């Protein structure tokens, strides 16, 4: 188990660190002293800097060879890069960002850090038989990532993500949605904070979780265990 290692040795890369999910994940890992380094794979700078945070600029998420060196020696990769179906320019654009970018990151992780666990942010309701296109694309991404031969691959299916840590790019409708969703925090199946997702990913990594699907209720349970230092 990774959790048996001395403190301050974990190294993680986060794809999409400036988005709603990603910035919470970055913050959660940086807040834990067992983490030695967070590598943020991004097109633009984060709104904060810290000694253990390293920005890795990436202009092409399908051609990751130029940043392959930055993906070596990792314990985990948190793939939080994504876009809502309503924001995508087309169905093809949504699939490229949701599926193709993720698979490219998975292959690059497998080649550079073959023992690393790959955490993929999917979504609640994902399924091959869904009538919603986004859910079918997410399911395809989950399936194709699991088939890559990674050191581990875990699919995370949060419900509504509440931005406890707010990205600089948060839109007005996202702020409104966050405000309206506050009452849902008492219902473990319906919402989770973005920082709790990061805490759960870290806890799962420490516990040696290497595969499977983690739904919203379990995400919150893992985050609670992290908060109590149960790992």
C-alpha positions as semicolon CSV with decimal commas, in nm:
position;residue;x (nm);y (nm);z (nm)
1;X;0,000;0,000;0,000
2;X;0,117;0,350;-0,080
3;X;-0,019;0,458;0,255
4;X;0,263;0,270;0,429
5;X;0,528;0,494;0,276
6;X;0,690;0,778;0,472
7;X;0,526;1,119;0,459
8;X;0,595;1,375;0,191
9;X;0,671;1,132;-0,092
10;X;0,354;1,122;-0,304
11;X;0,370;1,283;-0,645
12;X;0,062;1,352;-0,855
13;X;-0,021;1,517;-1,187
14;X;-0,355;1,692;-1,229
15;X;-0,499;1,751;-1,575
16;X;-0,748;2,038;-1,588
17;X;-0,632;2,206;-1,264
18;X;-0,808;2,536;-1,331
19;X;-1,157;2,387;-1,368
20;X;-1,419;2,334;-1,099
21;X;-1,314;1,978;-1,015
22;X;-0,944;2,023;-1,085
23;X;-0,876;2,321;-0,864
24;X;-1,037;2,145;-0,569
25;X;-0,824;1,838;-0,633
26;X;-0,506;2,047;-0,651
27;X;-0,592;2,223;-0,326
28;X;-0,670;1,897;-0,145
29;X;-0,341;1,734;-0,241
30;X;-0,137;2,045;-0,158
31;X;-0,300;2,064;0,184
32;X;-0,172;1,718;0,277
33;X;0,187;1,693;0,410
34;X;0,221;1,342;0,266
35;X;0,231;1,495;-0,083
36;X;0,574;1,599;-0,210
37;X;0,468;1,753;-0,543
38;X;0,161;1,843;-0,747
39;X;0,220;1,886;-1,120
40;X;-0,058;2,090;-1,278
41;X;-0,090;2,011;-1,649
42;X;-0,258;2,319;-1,788
43;X;-0,296;2,573;-2,065
44;X;-0,312;2,867;-1,823
45;X;-0,170;2,957;-1,485
46;X;-0,340;2,872;-1,158
47;X;-0,458;3,160;-0,937
48;X;-0,205;3,066;-0,668
49;X;0,147;2,932;-0,639
50;X;0,318;2,718;-0,377
51;X;0,654;2,553;-0,330
52;X;0,521;2,203;-0,401
53;X;0,312;2,311;-0,701
54;X;0,470;2,280;-1,045
55;X;0,290;2,408;-1,353
56;X;0,336;2,203;-1,668
57;X;0,223;2,400;-1,971
58;X;0,045;2,196;-2,236
59;X;-0,097;2,331;-2,561
60;X;-0,202;2,001;-2,718
61;X;-0,376;1,740;-2,503
62;X;-0,367;1,488;-2,787
63;X;0,007;1,527;-2,841
64;X;0,165;1,486;-2,499
65;X;0,514;1,384;-2,609
66;X;0,660;1,732;-2,531
67;X;0,559;1,695;-2,164
68;X;0,631;1,323;-2,125
69;X;0,925;1,401;-1,895
70;X;0,689;1,573;-1,654
71;X;0,477;1,258;-1,618
72;X;0,755;1,038;-1,487
73;X;0,790;0,922;-1,127
74;X;0,423;0,970;-1,040
75;X;0,211;0,782;-0,789
76;X;-0,116;0,911;-0,933
77;X;-0,272;1,112;-1,214
78;X;-0,602;1,291;-1,155
79;X;-0,772;1,360;-1,486
80;X;-1,017;1,644;-1,417
81;X;-1,015;1,801;-1,762
82;X;-1,358;1,825;-1,912
83;X;-1,644;2,029;-2,046
84;X;-2,019;2,008;-2,008
85;X;-2,220;1,886;-2,304
86;X;-2,395;2,223;-2,319
87;X;-2,064;2,408;-2,350
88;X;-1,926;2,190;-2,630
89;X;-1,937;2,328;-2,982
90;X;-2,050;1,994;-3,119
91;X;-2,088;1,628;-3,029
92;X;-1,749;1,563;-3,189
93;X;-1,589;1,838;-2,982
94;X;-1,737;1,695;-2,663
95;X;-1,607;1,347;-2,744
96;X;-1,261;1,479;-2,831
97;X;-1,227;1,658;-2,495
98;X;-1,401;1,399;-2,279
99;X;-1,277;1,076;-2,437
100;X;-0,979;1,142;-2,662
101;X;-0,793;1,375;-2,424
102;X;-0,843;1,128;-2,138
103;X;-0,720;0,829;-2,336
104;X;-0,416;1,026;-2,457
105;X;-0,336;1,115;-2,095
106;X;-0,384;0,754;-1,994
107;X;-0,140;0,630;-2,257
108;X;0,117;0,893;-2,161
109;X;0,080;0,797;-1,794
110;X;0,120;0,426;-1,873
111;X;0,440;0,494;-2,067
112;X;0,600;0,739;-1,822
113;X;0,474;0,609;-1,485
114;X;0,354;0,251;-1,538
115;X;0,282;0,195;-1,167
116;X;0,072;0,510;-1,124
117;X;-0,303;0,493;-1,063
118;X;-0,514;0,699;-1,304
119;X;-0,814;0,874;-1,149
120;X;-1,072;0,975;-1,411
121;X;-1,347;1,222;-1,323
122;X;-1,655;1,081;-1,492
123;X;-2,006;1,165;-1,372
124;X;-2,309;1,033;-1,191
125;X;-2,545;0,862;-1,436
126;X;-2,270;0,745;-1,670
127;X;-2,367;0,434;-1,866
128;X;-2,360;0,273;-2,210
129;X;-2,738;0,242;-2,212
130;X;-2,812;0,602;-2,115
131;X;-3,029;0,813;-2,343
132;X;-2,789;1,105;-2,278
133;X;-2,497;1,127;-2,519
134;X;-2,258;1,266;-2,257
135;X;-2,320;0,965;-2,032
136;X;-2,242;0,721;-2,313
137;X;-1,922;0,908;-2,404
138;X;-1,812;0,903;-2,039
139;X;-1,883;0,530;-2,024
140;X;-1,674;0,473;-2,335
141;X;-1,388;0,673;-2,182
142;X;-1,408;0,469;-1,860
143;X;-1,399;0,144;-2,057
144;X;-1,114;0,245;-2,287
145;X;-0,902;0,375;-2,001
146;X;-0,950;0,052;-1,807
147;X;-0,825;-0,142;-2,111
148;X;-0,497;0,050;-2,146
149;X;-0,297;-0,158;-1,901
150;X;-0,238;0,124;-1,654
151;X;-0,097;0,059;-1,308
152;X;-0,450;0,129;-1,191
153;X;-0,761;0,304;-1,320
154;X;-1,044;0,436;-1,104
155;X;-1,356;0,607;-1,242
156;X;-1,505;0,876;-1,018
157;X;-1,872;0,959;-1,061
158;X;-1,959;1,270;-0,862
159;X;-2,308;1,415;-0,869
160;X;-2,337;1,795;-0,847
161;X;-1,995;1,941;-0,773
162;X;-2,003;2,232;-0,528
163;X;-1,699;2,462;-0,571
164;X;-1,566;2,490;-0,217
165;X;-1,250;2,619;-0,383
166;X;-1,360;2,847;-0,667
167;X;-1,171;2,863;-0,997
168;X;-1,104;3,205;-1,144
169;X;-1,308;3,107;-1,451
170;X;-1,627;3,024;-1,259
171;X;-1,923;3,151;-1,462
172;X;-2,225;3,334;-1,320
173;X;-2,456;3,038;-1,382
174;X;-2,209;2,811;-1,203
175;X;-2,207;3,046;-0,904
176;X;-2,586;3,046;-0,905
177;X;-2,593;2,668;-0,927
178;X;-2,346;2,646;-0,640
179;X;-2,565;2,868;-0,423
180;X;-2,880;2,675;-0,505
181;X;-2,711;2,342;-0,441
182;X;-2,598;2,423;-0,087
183;X;-2,897;2,248;0,073
184;X;-2,797;1,929;-0,112
185;X;-2,481;1,902;0,099
186;X;-2,683;1,707;0,356
187;X;-2,777;1,443;0,096
188;X;-2,471;1,224;0,032
189;X;-2,594;1,094;-0,304
190;X;-2,662;1,430;-0,465
191;X;-2,363;1,659;-0,418
192;X;-1,998;1,675;-0,323
193;X;-1,750;1,961;-0,291
194;X;-1,463;1,986;-0,537
195;X;-1,208;1,972;-0,255
196;X;-1,373;1,657;-0,117
197;X;-1,317;1,490;-0,454
198;X;-0,946;1,559;-0,421
199;X;-0,940;1,437;-0,061
200;X;-1,118;1,118;-0,169
201;X;-0,873;1,059;-0,455
202;X;-0,581;1,102;-0,217
203;X;-0,736;0,870;0,041
204;X;-0,810;0,606;-0,222
205;X;-0,449;0,629;-0,343
206;X;-0,317;0,590;0,011
207;X;-0,545;0,291;0,067
208;X;-0,418;0,125;-0,250
209;X;-0,740;0,148;-0,452
210;X;-0,654;0,049;-0,806
211;X;-0,974;-0,008;-0,998
212;X;-1,351;0,019;-1,003
213;X;-1,614;0,289;-1,004
214;X;-1,666;0,524;-0,711
215;X;-2,006;0,689;-0,685
216;X;-2,092;1,010;-0,501
217;X;-2,174;0,856;-0,162
218;X;-1,844;0,670;-0,151
219;X;-1,655;0,980;-0,263
220;X;-1,787;1,162;0,042
221;X;-1,707;0,867;0,267
222;X;-1,347;0,856;0,144
223;X;-1,315;1,231;0,196
224;X;-1,444;1,189;0,552
225;X;-1,183;0,920;0,616
226;X;-0,916;1,152;0,483
227;X;-1,039;1,424;0,716
228;X;-1,003;1,194;1,014
229;X;-0,664;1,072;0,884
230;X;-0,807;0,722;0,872
231;X;-0,568;0,628;0,590
